Amino acid sequence: MTPQEVQAATREGAVVVDMRPPKPFATEHIPGAVNFQFNRADLADRADLALPRDAAYIVHAEPDPIAKVAVQILGDAGFTVKGYLEGGLKGWKAAGLATAALPLLTVDDIRQRPDDFLIVDTREGFEYRYGHIPGSTLLEWTEPWSAMAAVTVFSRAPYAALRAAWQAALIKRGFPRE
């Protein structure tokens, strides 16, 4: 799909799944994209655990041959995949479209200002018990789904609903609404 086609599809509710590693994703990505690193061996299984079935997806992976494989795997697993972003982020930016970034924090950043951060560990409980960042809070990755059952969330974009469920799960745990 061309960058313009991807942009139009996201306006209609499609979700861009950025399959690059987390650091490049955080540094620069398509606004609204979710990070889901590519791994041919278990992509379908992880997607089945984490991605809602009622959404349409667009793959962003680099280089394009990886994107094509990801589209095939997700499609074979029964997900609605509209296609992939041709030319990756370079093509997106060449089309003059905006990108977003997430701050990258170091351990030292957190140590120097521990009260500035809420560290949420989203692994399984047994993983948390075997080791975690001091002061972190366990919120197992499945807990937002429980919160969603207790809170009615309506959104045209499935990931906005998921974000609201995460916020509800944190509020339910006593964290401030800010």
Secondary structure, DSSP 8 states (H G I E B T S, - for coil): --HHHHHHHHHTT-EEEE-S-HHHHHHSB-TT-EE----TTTHHHHHHHHS-TTSEEEEE-SSHHHHHHHHHHHHHTT-EEEEE-TTHHHHHHHTT---B------HHHHHH-GGG---EE-S-HHHHHH---TT-EE--TTHHHHHHHHS----SSHHHHHHHHHHHHHHHTT----
